[in-house]
Amino acid sequence: MAEYFEASLKSSLDLPPRTIVNWMLTDLAAWLNQAGRSFSDNPLKPKKFTELLVMVEDGTINQTTGKTILAEMLESGKSAAKIVEASGMRQISDSDAVAEMVQNVVDRHPEEVRAYHSGKENIAHWLFGQVMKEAGGKANPQVVRKKLQEKLNQKK
């Protein structure tokens, strides 16, 4: 396990060591345990492992998607990049695209927006969910929150 960690750390100096350890001890270890394998019998090379972690860290995919992709990588041997491209799991972080989705949701739900402005601020959580639904769950949650808050504050 220590050797795998060291090799992973060397293959991507940009990743925080804590990120590597967390993924190793949770998701990777769980899959290996379920498959009846040890770290010495791990089919995933450290370089491929860290390529996935970089995609999560840089926002290309979210953490939940990363876990799904990790399982597929372990099953298929494919790289994270190939799985993401083939499945269309890339996270939407484009500010303009998210702003457009936010606008669509706000336009479709004027009553909820009015309720928000009249003090029911927890409606923002529901609107957030509507934007995520419109994005098929692929929008970057931080960008959605920012754009939604900007839009709601603009209408006050």
N, C-alpha and C positions, 0 to 999 in steps of 0.2 A: 504494500500500500504506500509506503514511504517512497519507494522508487517511482511508482506511478505519479505520485504528487510532485516529486522533483522533476520528472520528465515533463509533466504538464506545465509546471512553473517555467521551465526553460523554453518551452515551445511558444509561450506568450507572456512576455515580460510586462505587458500592459495590464494584465488581469490582476486584481488584488488576490493575494494568496488565500484570503478568507473565502472568496467566491469559489475558488477551486476546491477547497476543503469541504465547503457546504454541499456542493453538488456531488462530490465524491462520496461523502458520508451519508447522504440522503438518497437521492435518485439513482445514482450509479450503483451504490451498494445494495439498494433495495432490488434493483433489477437482477443483479448478479446473484443475490441470495435466492430470489424467486426462481431463477434459472438453474440453481444448484451449482453455480460457478464461484471461483475465488478470483481475487484481483490478478493473480498470476495467470488465470485462464480467461482474462478479460478480452473480448474480441475487439474492443474499441481502443485504438492507439491514442496516446496522449495528445498528439497534434490535432486529430479530428475532434477529440473531446473539447479542447480549448477553442477550436474554431466555432463550435456551437456556443460556448460560453461568451465569446466575444460578440456573437450576434445578439445574445440576450443583453449584454452590457451596453452595447451601442444603440439598442432600441430597434434593431432590424426586426426582431420578434419579441414577444413578451415572455415572461417566465413560464406561464402555463403552456404556451406553445412550445417553448424550449423543452419542457418535460416530455411532451408528446413526441417531439422530434428525436430526443435522446433515445426513447424506447424504439422508435423506428430505425435509428442508426444502429442500435445494438442488434436488432432483428435482421436488418437487410444488409448492413455493411456500407450503405451509401453515406455520402457526406451530408452535413447539415445544409449546405448551400443547395445541393441538388434536390433535397427533400423540400426545402422551402420554395424553390422555384417551381417544382413539379406540382406542389399542392396549393400554391398561392397563399401561403400562410404569412407572407411578409406583412408586418405591421404598418399601418398608415400613420405616418408622422408628419406628412406634409401639412403645414399650417393652413394653407388656403383650402385644401380639400376638406380638412376637418371643419374649418369655418363654414364652408358650404353645407356640410351635413348639419351643423348646429343651426344654421339659418333655416334649413328645411324643417327641422323638428320644431323650432320656435314658431315658424309660420303655420304649421299644422296644429299647434296646440296653444292658441291664444288664451284660452280660459285658464290653463295651467300657469302660463306666464303672468297673467293678471293676479292669480292667487299667490304666486311667488312675491310679486310686488306689493301685495296687500299684507305681507307678513308671514306667509306659509313657506318659509325658506327651505324646508325639507323637500319641497316639490323639485328643487334643483337635483336631488338624487334621482328622482323619477325621470326627469328630462335627460340627465346623464345616461340613464339606462336606455332611453329611446334613441339617443345618438349612437350608443354602442350597438344597439340592435340594427340601426340603419347601416352601420359600418360592417355588419356581419361579425362583430366582435374583434375586428382587426385594427381598430383605431387605437392609437397610443393614448392610454387613459389620462396621462398628464396633460397632453395637448388638448384633449377633449375638455377636461376640467377647466383649463385656462381659457379656451375659446368660449365655452359656455358661460363662464363667469363674466367674461368681458361683454358678451352679448346681453346677459341679464342686467348687468350694471348699466349698460348703454340705454336700456329701455326705461330706466327709472325716471 
